[in-house]
Each structure stands twice: as C-alpha cells, then as structure tokens.
Amino acid sequence: MWLSKIGFIEIRKHRELIGKIKQISISRSKSGKWYAIITCDINIATDTQKIDFQKSTGIDVGIKNFVYDSSGHATPNPLNLKKLLKPLARIQRKVSRRQKGSNNHGKAVKFYQRIHEKIANRRRDFHHKLSTQYAKYNDIVFVEKLAKLNMVKNHKLARNILDSGWGTFCNMLEYKCKMLVEVSARNTTIDCSRCRNAVQKNLAIRIHHCNKCGLVLDRDHNASLNILQNGLRIIEMNNKLPQELREVTPVKISKRSMKQENTIARALVNSLLFCEYLNLT
C-alpha cells in the first residue's frame, strides 16, 4: 500500500478490494498494532423486497444462554472475559510490581493491553457471526428493551452482563436486519406463552411450568415466544393506525437521547425569550 509522504508499506490484506478507493484511515491500537481502514465506493443495487412477516423470530438474551430464540435454538454464552481472568489477574500483578516509567513496566502494560484486545476481538467476532446468522434467515427480529444500566447495579451479575455485550449485539442486528423491533420486557418471563397465565419464578428456576395449561419448557424459550407474540401484536396494531401515529416502521428510527432533546428544547426557549426581549426594547 502506498501512502502520501510515507511511501510503500507492506500490508496483510484480509479481503479483495472492490470499487474505487475514496479514503484510507490509519489507526493504532493500544497494543501497538496498526490498521488501515479503506473506504471504497461500490455500486450495489438496493434490495427492495417486501418484509415477510412469516420470517420473524423473537430472541431472549441471557447469561447462561446468550440467545434463546422462539424456534427453540439456544446459543451458549462464551463469556470471553471469564475465560481469561487468570492470565489477566497475573499480568495485573506484574504491572503493579514494576516501577512506573521503566521499560519493564511498559512491556507489562503492553502485554496487559494485548490481553484486553484479544477479549474484545473475540467478543466482536462472536457478535458479528451470530447477528449475521439471524439477519440472513429472518426479516424481522424482536428483542427485549432492557434497562442495562439498572441491571448492572446487581454486583453478582454485573461482570457477566457487561461481558456479554447485549447492547452491541442489538446494534449490529439493527443495521443488518431488514427490521428490528424492541418489545417491552415486562412479564415476558412470568407470562405463559400458551395461556397468558402468570407463573411467578426467580432466577434459580430455569423451567417454566404452567399450572393452568400444563405447558413445560425452558424459561428462556417461553420468554422468546412471548417476545415474538408481543412484537407481532405491536406490528398488527400499528398497521391499523395512520402513518403518523405508528410507533414501529421499517424507516430509520431516531436514536437521539433525552439529553439531546432537552438541549434542543432549551435552546429554542432561550431564542424565543431573546426575541421577546428585543421586541420589548
């Protein structure tokens, strides 16, 4: 690869380049590795196929099983951070014992950053492969709308929740699937997917057993079925509403936070007050 003011550089290319190169960005990771991100202009015909509601699935994310979908397929959670806790703790002890500013301290910190980079790469690779699989075979994917910041307040589950990376996985699904719908997580684990009977259970109970209709299945499978049914109910309800009143559409969904909206509203109010002040003076 040739770069201006630098010249030719030997690279390891992981895929063939297609289209016209428009931009090259050079970045360096904390472990010392250099990457070249190449942006190409590619002319690809957009897919204008209609969304098939028969190709829909509901997924329930968890710690033991990362994903349990409504079809009954469970994907175990790799928990990459948990697998490398021992070498991570060992290198952290080495870093703390080295004198700050010395060459040995810098080498230990670099090795420590390399382990964290390996954990992040494994997690990202797992998310990409799984999200691509669901986007390939499903047009609509229904997921739970989880309050992740509140869930990590539980100190017994916080590390495994952050290690799973549910938010990153849902973000990948959003731009890979034709349509991603978030469903309220209220009572998805408690309600029976067959008769809607409320069956109370704690985290230790892994099997859903309904005393009304006799349904017995895994609690995560029952939750995924409830997510699918609630999502289809939302789609059916929104199809009967006018376009301006629909909550879920295949169009781009705004992801602005409440902080941004409050800032914009405050700026509008200040501008109106300033205009009134000018009129009075």
C-alpha positions as CSV (number, residue, x, y, z in Angstrom):
1,M,0.0,0.0,0.0
2,W,1.3,3.4,-1.0
3,L,0.6,6.4,1.3
4,S,1.5,10.0,0.5
5,K,4.6,11.4,2.4
6,I,5.3,7.9,3.6
7,G,5.7,5.6,0.6
8,F,5.1,1.9,0.1
9,I,4.1,-0.1,3.2
10,E,3.8,-3.9,3.4
11,I,0.3,-4.9,4.5
12,R,-1.7,-8.1,5.2
13,K,-4.9,-7.8,3.2
14,H,-7.8,-9.9,4.6
15,R,-10.1,-9.3,1.6
16,E,-10.0,-8.2,-2.0
17,L,-10.9,-4.5,-2.6
18,I,-13.9,-3.8,-4.8
19,G,-14.8,-0.4,-6.3
20,K,-13.0,2.9,-6.2
21,I,-10.9,3.8,-3.2
22,K,-12.1,7.0,-1.7
23,Q,-10.4,7.3,1.7
24,I,-7.8,5.5,3.9
25,S,-7.7,5.9,7.6
26,I,-4.6,4.7,9.6
27,S,-5.2,3.8,13.3
28,R,-3.1,2.3,16.0
29,S,-4.5,0.1,18.8
30,K,-3.3,0.3,22.4
31,S,-1.4,-3.0,22.0
32,G,0.8,-1.4,19.2
33,K,-0.9,-2.9,16.1
34,W,-1.5,-0.7,13.1
35,Y,-4.7,-0.9,11.0
36,A,-5.7,0.6,7.6
37,I,-9.4,1.2,7.2
38,I,-10.1,1.6,3.4
39,T,-13.4,3.2,2.3
40,C,-14.5,2.2,-1.3
41,D,-17.3,3.5,-3.5
42,I,-19.3,0.4,-4.6
43,N,-22.4,0.5,-6.8
44,I,-24.8,-2.2,-5.4
45,A,-28.5,-2.5,-6.3
46,T,-30.5,-2.0,-3.1
47,D,-32.8,-4.8,-2.0
48,T,-36.4,-3.6,-2.4
49,Q,-38.1,-6.8,-1.4
50,K,-41.1,-6.6,1.0
51,I,-40.8,-7.7,4.5
52,D,-42.1,-11.2,5.0
53,F,-43.8,-11.4,8.5
54,Q,-43.6,-15.2,8.4
55,K,-39.8,-14.9,8.6
56,S,-39.7,-13.4,12.1
57,T,-38.3,-14.5,15.3
58,G,-38.1,-13.4,18.9
59,I,-34.9,-13.7,20.9
60,D,-34.3,-13.6,24.6
61,V,-30.7,-12.7,25.7
62,G,-29.3,-14.0,28.9
63,I,-26.1,-15.0,30.7
64,K,-26.2,-18.8,30.6
65,N,-27.5,-18.8,27.0
66,F,-26.5,-15.7,25.2
67,V,-29.5,-16.1,22.8
68,Y,-32.6,-18.3,23.0
69,D,-34.9,-17.8,20.0
70,S,-38.5,-18.6,19.5
71,S,-37.6,-21.6,17.3
72,G,-36.0,-23.4,20.2
73,H,-32.3,-22.8,19.3
74,A,-30.1,-21.8,22.2
75,T,-26.6,-20.3,21.7
76,P,-24.3,-20.7,24.8
77,N,-22.7,-17.6,26.1
78,P,-18.9,-17.7,25.5
79,L,-18.1,-15.2,28.4
80,N,-14.7,-14.3,27.0
81,L,-13.6,-12.2,29.9
82,K,-14.3,-15.0,32.4
83,K,-12.1,-17.4,30.4
84,L,-9.1,-15.1,30.6
85,L,-9.5,-13.9,34.2
86,K,-6.5,-15.9,35.4
87,P,-3.9,-14.5,32.9
88,L,-5.4,-11.1,33.3
89,A,-5.0,-11.1,37.1
90,R,-1.5,-12.4,36.7
91,I,-0.4,-9.6,34.3
92,Q,-2.1,-7.1,36.5
93,R,0.1,-8.2,39.5
94,K,3.1,-7.9,37.2
95,V,2.1,-4.3,36.2
96,S,1.7,-3.3,39.9
97,R,5.1,-4.7,40.8
98,R,7.0,-2.9,38.1
99,Q,8.4,0.6,38.7
100,K,6.4,3.2,36.8
101,G,8.3,4.7,33.9
102,S,10.7,1.8,33.5
103,N,11.0,-0.3,30.3
104,N,9.7,-3.4,32.2
105,H,6.6,-1.5,33.3
106,G,5.9,-0.5,29.7
107,K,6.3,-4.1,28.5
108,A,3.9,-5.4,31.2
109,V,1.3,-2.7,30.3
110,K,1.6,-3.6,26.6
111,F,1.0,-7.3,27.3
112,Y,-1.9,-6.3,29.6
113,Q,-3.5,-4.3,26.8
114,R,-2.9,-7.1,24.4
115,I,-5.0,-9.5,26.5
116,H,-7.8,-7.0,26.7
117,E,-7.7,-6.5,22.9
118,K,-7.9,-10.3,22.5
119,I,-11.0,-10.4,24.7
120,A,-12.6,-7.5,22.7
121,N,-11.8,-9.2,19.4
122,R,-13.3,-12.5,20.4
123,R,-16.5,-10.8,21.6
124,R,-16.9,-8.7,18.4
125,D,-16.3,-11.8,16.2
126,F,-19.0,-13.7,18.1
127,H,-21.5,-10.8,17.8
128,H,-20.9,-10.4,14.1
129,K,-21.3,-14.1,13.3
130,L,-24.4,-14.5,15.3
131,S,-26.1,-11.3,14.2
132,T,-25.3,-12.2,10.5
133,Q,-26.9,-15.6,11.0
134,Y,-30.2,-14.1,12.4
135,A,-30.3,-11.4,9.7
136,K,-29.8,-13.9,7.0
137,Y,-32.7,-16.2,7.8
138,N,-35.1,-13.6,9.3
139,D,-36.7,-10.4,8.0
140,I,-37.9,-9.2,11.4
141,V,-36.2,-9.8,14.7
142,F,-37.9,-8.9,18.0
143,V,-35.8,-8.2,21.1
144,E,-36.4,-7.1,24.6
145,K,-36.0,-3.4,25.5
146,L,-33.7,-3.9,28.6
147,A,-32.6,-1.3,31.1
148,K,-29.0,-2.4,31.1
149,L,-27.7,0.4,33.4
150,N,-30.2,-0.7,36.0
151,M,-29.3,-4.4,35.6
152,V,-25.6,-3.9,36.2
153,K,-26.3,-2.5,39.6
154,N,-26.5,-6.1,40.8
155,H,-22.9,-6.7,41.8
156,K,-23.3,-10.5,41.4
157,L,-24.3,-10.3,37.7
158,A,-22.7,-7.0,36.6
159,R,-19.5,-8.5,35.2
160,N,-21.2,-11.3,33.2
161,I,-23.8,-8.8,31.8
162,L,-21.1,-6.4,30.7
163,D,-19.0,-9.3,29.3
164,S,-22.0,-10.5,27.2
165,G,-22.4,-7.2,25.3
166,W,-26.1,-7.3,24.7
167,G,-26.2,-3.7,23.5
168,T,-23.5,-4.2,20.9
169,F,-25.3,-7.3,19.6
170,C,-28.6,-5.4,19.2
171,N,-26.9,-2.5,17.4
172,M,-25.4,-5.0,14.9
173,L,-28.9,-6.5,14.4
174,E,-30.3,-3.1,13.8
175,Y,-28.2,-2.3,10.7
176,K,-28.1,-5.9,9.4
177,C,-31.7,-6.9,9.6
178,K,-34.5,-5.5,7.5
179,M,-36.4,-4.6,10.6
180,L,-35.6,-4.7,14.3
181,V,-38.4,-4.2,16.8
182,E,-37.9,-3.6,20.6
183,V,-40.6,-5.1,22.8
184,S,-41.2,-4.2,26.4
185,A,-39.6,-6.7,28.7
186,R,-42.4,-6.6,31.3
187,N,-43.7,-10.1,32.3
188,T,-42.1,-11.8,29.3
189,T,-40.6,-14.4,31.7
190,I,-43.6,-14.6,34.0
191,D,-46.4,-15.0,31.5
192,C,-47.2,-18.3,29.9
193,S,-46.8,-18.2,26.1
194,R,-49.8,-20.5,25.6
195,C,-52.5,-19.3,28.0
196,R,-51.0,-16.0,29.3
197,N,-51.2,-17.3,32.9
198,A,-48.8,-15.5,35.3
199,V,-46.3,-18.0,36.7
200,Q,-44.0,-16.4,39.3
201,K,-40.4,-17.6,39.3
202,N,-37.0,-16.4,40.4
203,L,-33.6,-16.7,38.7
204,A,-32.9,-20.1,40.1
205,I,-36.0,-21.7,38.4
206,R,-34.9,-22.5,34.8
207,I,-38.0,-24.4,33.8
208,H,-41.4,-22.8,33.1
209,H,-44.3,-25.0,34.4
210,C,-47.8,-23.6,33.9
211,N,-50.3,-25.0,36.5
212,K,-53.2,-23.9,34.3
213,C,-52.5,-25.3,30.8
214,G,-49.7,-27.7,31.8
215,L,-47.0,-26.2,29.5
216,V,-43.5,-27.2,30.4
217,L,-40.4,-25.8,28.6
218,D,-37.3,-23.8,29.2
219,R,-38.0,-20.3,30.8
220,D,-35.9,-18.6,28.1
221,H,-37.7,-20.4,25.3
222,N,-41.0,-19.3,26.9
223,A,-39.7,-15.7,27.1
224,S,-38.7,-15.7,23.5
225,L,-42.2,-16.9,22.5
226,N,-43.7,-14.1,24.5
227,I,-41.4,-11.6,22.8
228,L,-42.4,-12.9,19.4
229,Q,-46.2,-12.7,20.2
230,N,-45.9,-9.2,21.7
231,G,-43.9,-8.0,18.7
232,L,-46.4,-9.3,16.2
233,R,-49.2,-7.8,18.2
234,I,-47.4,-4.4,18.0
235,I,-47.0,-4.7,14.2
236,E,-50.6,-5.7,13.8
237,M,-51.8,-2.8,15.9
238,N,-49.5,-0.3,14.1
239,N,-50.7,-1.4,10.7
240,K,-54.2,-0.4,11.6
241,L,-53.1,3.1,12.7
242,P,-52.4,6.1,10.4
243,Q,-48.8,6.6,9.2
244,E,-48.1,9.5,11.6
245,L,-49.3,7.6,14.6
246,R,-47.2,4.4,14.1
247,E,-44.6,3.6,16.6
248,V,-42.7,1.0,14.7
249,T,-41.9,1.4,11.0
250,P,-39.2,0.0,8.7
251,V,-37.9,3.5,8.2
252,K,-34.9,4.8,10.2
253,I,-35.8,5.1,13.9
254,S,-34.4,8.1,15.7
255,K,-31.8,7.2,18.3
256,R,-31.4,10.7,19.9
257,S,-31.2,10.6,23.6
258,M,-33.4,12.6,26.0
259,K,-30.3,14.8,26.9
260,Q,-30.0,15.9,23.2
261,E,-33.8,16.6,23.0
262,N,-33.7,18.6,26.2
263,T,-30.7,20.6,24.9
264,I,-32.5,21.4,21.7
265,A,-35.7,22.4,23.6
266,R,-33.7,24.6,25.9
267,A,-32.0,26.4,23.0
268,L,-35.4,27.1,21.4
269,V,-36.8,28.5,24.6
270,N,-33.8,30.8,25.0
271,S,-34.1,32.0,21.4
272,L,-37.8,32.8,21.9
273,L,-37.1,34.7,25.1
274,F,-34.3,36.7,23.4
275,C,-36.7,37.6,20.6
276,E,-39.3,38.8,23.1
277,Y,-36.6,40.8,24.8
278,L,-35.6,42.5,21.6
279,N,-39.3,43.3,20.8
280,L,-39.8,44.9,24.2
281,T,-36.6,47.0,24.0
